[in-house]
Amino acid sequence: MKSNSIDRPKSGNTSKYTLPQNEDLHWKKTPAAALYQPNMDDFPLSIIGCFIISDGWDEQALLALKEKVGADFLVGLQIDDGEFESLDIIEGIVKCQPDEVKDVIKLLDVNSASKIIGIDVVDIKSLFECGNLFQFIQASATGESESDLIKVTTNNFISQLAKAHDIRGLFIGMESVQSLPMEAFAYVADAVEALLSNDDVSIYYSSSSTDEFNAFGLKAIYAEE
């Protein structure tokens, strides 16, 4: 699977804007990400097999899960402060709150995202090569004015992202009820790039729809040094 990269100058360096091209048919038709629990009656196929660490998965169970669902790789979701032994079979761990699990899965399910601004599963795999432990953050706003929504949400999002230290990889998902104009995308991207001083950080963007009327949201996972 290949993708196009559109380079945009930023103070002498470039940032990668990734747009999908031709994908393997299997990866087109299979959900990019799905959540699995040990007691499920049905284990549908997915490319990124996600599981909640506190559900008690061990290495053998994870190996069986990966084979059963045909996953290319596995991602663990940590919803508490418990310790978990790092396993080679797991591509990465995303820390989030219990009520944010569905949001993480939706963010990673890039096959359902907009193809106007989007990434593919190969890019997600590259993102997880930036580190082992990721943090999840999100911000949203509702209102009548689209420009105000984008500004309020972006400011809230940036204030959360500013608490991170030396970000190595960042994936941002934008949500709106309709297709975003490129100006909105550029506003978010400019704010993110102004914050990040590390020239080597890999930044990926995607957009998807939401059922919430007059709303705009940003979701992200990032790896720190």
C-alpha positions as CSV (number, residue, x, y, z in Angstrom):
1,M,0.0,0.0,0.0
2,K,1.4,3.4,-0.9
3,S,0.5,6.9,0.0
4,N,1.2,10.4,-1.2
5,S,3.0,12.9,1.0
6,I,2.4,16.6,0.5
7,D,5.2,18.7,2.0
8,R,4.4,22.1,3.5
9,P,7.3,24.4,4.5
10,K,7.6,25.2,8.2
11,S,10.5,27.4,9.2
12,G,13.0,25.7,7.0
13,N,11.6,22.2,7.4
14,T,8.6,20.2,6.2
15,S,5.5,18.6,7.7
16,K,3.9,15.5,6.1
17,Y,0.3,15.6,4.9
18,T,-0.6,12.1,3.9
19,L,-3.4,11.3,1.4
20,P,-4.3,7.6,0.7
21,Q,-3.8,6.1,-2.8
22,N,-4.5,2.6,-3.9
23,E,-4.8,0.2,-1.0
24,D,-5.0,-3.6,-0.8
25,L,-8.6,-4.8,-1.3
26,H,-8.5,-6.7,2.1
27,W,-7.5,-3.6,3.9
28,K,-10.1,-1.5,2.2
29,K,-13.0,-3.7,3.2
30,T,-11.8,-4.7,6.7
31,P,-12.3,-2.3,9.6
32,A,-8.9,-0.7,10.5
33,A,-9.5,-1.1,14.2
34,A,-11.8,-3.0,16.5
35,L,-12.0,-3.6,20.3
36,Y,-11.9,-7.2,21.6
37,Q,-12.9,-8.7,24.9
38,P,-12.1,-12.2,26.1
39,N,-15.7,-13.2,26.6
40,M,-16.9,-12.1,23.1
41,D,-19.1,-14.6,21.1
42,D,-17.9,-13.3,17.8
43,F,-14.4,-12.0,16.9
44,P,-14.8,-10.0,13.6
45,L,-11.8,-9.3,11.4
46,S,-9.8,-6.1,11.8
47,I,-6.3,-4.9,10.9
48,I,-5.5,-3.3,14.3
49,G,-6.7,-5.6,17.1
50,C,-7.3,-3.4,20.2
51,F,-7.8,-4.8,23.7
52,I,-8.2,-3.4,27.2
53,I,-5.2,-4.4,29.3
54,S,-7.1,-4.8,32.6
55,D,-9.3,-7.5,30.9
56,G,-6.6,-10.0,31.8
57,W,-5.1,-10.9,28.5
58,D,-1.9,-12.9,28.6
59,E,0.6,-13.5,25.8
60,Q,-0.9,-16.8,24.6
61,A,-4.4,-15.3,24.5
62,L,-3.1,-12.3,22.5
63,L,-1.3,-14.5,20.0
64,A,-4.6,-16.5,19.5
65,L,-6.5,-13.2,19.2
66,K,-4.2,-11.9,16.5
67,E,-4.5,-15.1,14.5
68,K,-8.2,-15.3,14.9
69,V,-9.1,-11.8,13.7
70,G,-6.3,-11.6,11.1
71,A,-4.8,-8.5,12.7
72,D,-1.6,-7.0,11.3
73,F,-0.7,-5.8,14.8
74,L,-2.2,-5.3,18.3
75,V,-2.6,-2.2,20.5
76,G,-3.4,-2.3,24.2
77,L,-5.6,0.3,25.9
78,Q,-4.6,1.2,29.5
79,I,-7.5,2.7,31.4
80,D,-6.1,2.5,34.9
81,D,-2.7,3.0,36.7
82,G,-2.0,-0.7,36.9
83,E,1.4,-2.1,35.6
84,F,1.6,-4.3,32.5
85,E,4.5,-6.3,31.3
86,S,5.7,-5.1,27.8
87,L,5.3,-7.8,25.2
88,D,6.8,-8.0,21.8
89,I,3.5,-9.0,20.2
90,I,2.0,-5.6,21.2
91,E,2.8,-2.7,18.9
92,G,2.0,0.0,21.5
93,I,-0.1,1.0,24.5
94,V,-2.5,3.9,24.5
95,K,-3.4,5.4,27.9
96,C,-6.9,6.8,28.1
97,Q,-9.9,7.1,30.5
98,P,-12.5,4.3,30.6
99,D,-15.1,6.5,28.9
100,E,-12.7,7.3,26.1
101,V,-12.2,3.8,24.8
102,K,-14.7,4.1,22.0
103,D,-13.1,7.4,21.0
104,V,-9.7,5.8,20.7
105,I,-11.1,3.0,18.5
106,K,-12.9,5.5,16.3
107,L,-9.7,7.5,15.9
108,L,-7.7,4.4,14.9
109,D,-10.4,3.2,12.5
110,V,-8.9,5.1,9.6
111,N,-10.8,3.0,7.0
112,S,-14.0,4.8,8.0
113,A,-12.3,8.3,8.0
114,S,-12.7,10.9,5.3
115,K,-10.6,10.3,2.2
116,I,-10.2,14.1,1.7
117,I,-7.8,14.4,4.6
118,G,-6.8,10.9,5.7
119,I,-4.1,8.4,6.4
120,D,-4.0,4.6,6.0
121,V,-3.1,1.7,8.2
122,V,0.5,1.7,7.0
123,D,0.8,5.2,8.5
124,I,-0.7,4.1,11.8
125,K,1.9,1.3,11.9
126,S,4.6,4.0,11.3
127,L,3.1,6.1,14.1
128,F,3.5,3.3,16.6
129,E,7.1,2.9,15.6
130,C,7.7,6.3,17.2
131,G,7.3,4.8,20.7
132,N,5.6,2.2,22.9
133,L,3.5,4.3,25.2
134,F,0.9,6.8,23.8
135,Q,-1.4,9.3,25.5
136,F,-4.9,10.1,24.3
137,I,-6.4,13.6,24.4
138,Q,-9.5,15.3,22.9
139,A,-11.3,18.6,22.8
140,S,-14.6,19.7,21.3
141,A,-17.1,22.6,21.1
142,T,-20.6,23.3,19.8
143,G,-22.1,26.5,18.4
144,E,-23.4,28.3,15.3
145,S,-20.2,29.8,14.0
146,E,-17.8,27.3,12.3
147,S,-14.8,29.6,12.7
148,D,-15.5,30.1,16.4
149,L,-15.9,26.3,16.9
150,I,-12.5,25.6,15.3
151,K,-10.7,28.3,17.2
152,V,-12.2,27.3,20.6
153,T,-11.5,23.6,20.1
154,T,-8.0,24.2,18.7
155,N,-7.1,26.4,21.7
156,N,-8.3,23.9,24.2
157,F,-6.6,21.1,22.3
158,I,-3.3,23.0,22.1
159,S,-3.4,23.7,25.9
160,Q,-3.6,20.0,26.5
161,L,-0.9,19.1,24.0
162,A,1.4,21.7,25.6
163,K,1.7,19.6,28.7
164,A,3.5,16.8,26.8
165,H,7.3,16.6,26.8
166,D,9.3,16.0,23.6
167,I,6.6,14.5,21.4
168,R,8.0,11.9,18.9
169,G,4.8,11.0,17.0
170,L,1.3,12.6,16.8
171,F,-1.9,11.5,15.1
172,I,-4.7,14.1,15.0
173,G,-8.3,13.3,14.0
174,M,-10.7,16.1,13.1
175,E,-14.5,15.6,13.5
176,S,-17.2,17.7,12.0
177,V,-20.8,17.2,10.7
178,Q,-19.7,18.1,7.2
179,S,-16.5,18.1,5.2
180,L,-13.9,20.5,6.5
181,P,-12.6,23.3,4.3
182,M,-8.9,23.3,3.8
183,E,-8.7,26.6,5.7
184,A,-9.9,24.8,8.8
185,F,-7.4,22.1,8.4
186,A,-4.6,24.6,7.9
187,Y,-5.7,26.5,11.1
188,V,-5.3,23.4,13.2
189,A,-2.1,22.4,11.5
190,D,-0.5,25.8,11.9
191,A,-1.3,25.9,15.6
192,V,0.1,22.4,16.2
193,E,3.3,23.2,14.2
194,A,3.8,26.4,16.1
195,L,3.7,24.5,19.4
196,L,6.1,21.7,18.4
197,S,9.7,22.6,18.3
198,N,11.0,19.2,17.5
199,D,11.7,19.1,13.8
200,D,11.8,15.3,13.7
201,V,8.3,14.7,15.0
202,S,6.0,12.7,12.7
203,I,2.5,14.3,12.4
204,Y,-0.5,12.6,10.8
205,Y,-3.9,14.0,10.2
206,S,-7.3,12.5,9.4
207,S,-10.9,13.7,9.3
208,S,-14.2,12.0,10.0
209,S,-17.8,12.8,10.5
210,T,-19.8,13.2,13.7
211,D,-23.6,13.0,14.3
212,E,-23.5,16.0,16.6
213,F,-24.9,19.1,14.9
214,N,-22.9,22.3,14.9
215,A,-19.9,20.6,16.5
216,F,-16.2,20.4,15.9
217,G,-13.8,18.0,17.7
218,L,-10.2,17.1,17.8
219,K,-8.8,13.7,19.0
220,A,-5.2,12.7,19.2
221,I,-2.8,10.1,20.4
222,Y,0.9,11.0,20.8
223,A,4.1,9.4,21.9
224,E,6.6,11.2,24.2
225,E,10.4,10.7,24.3
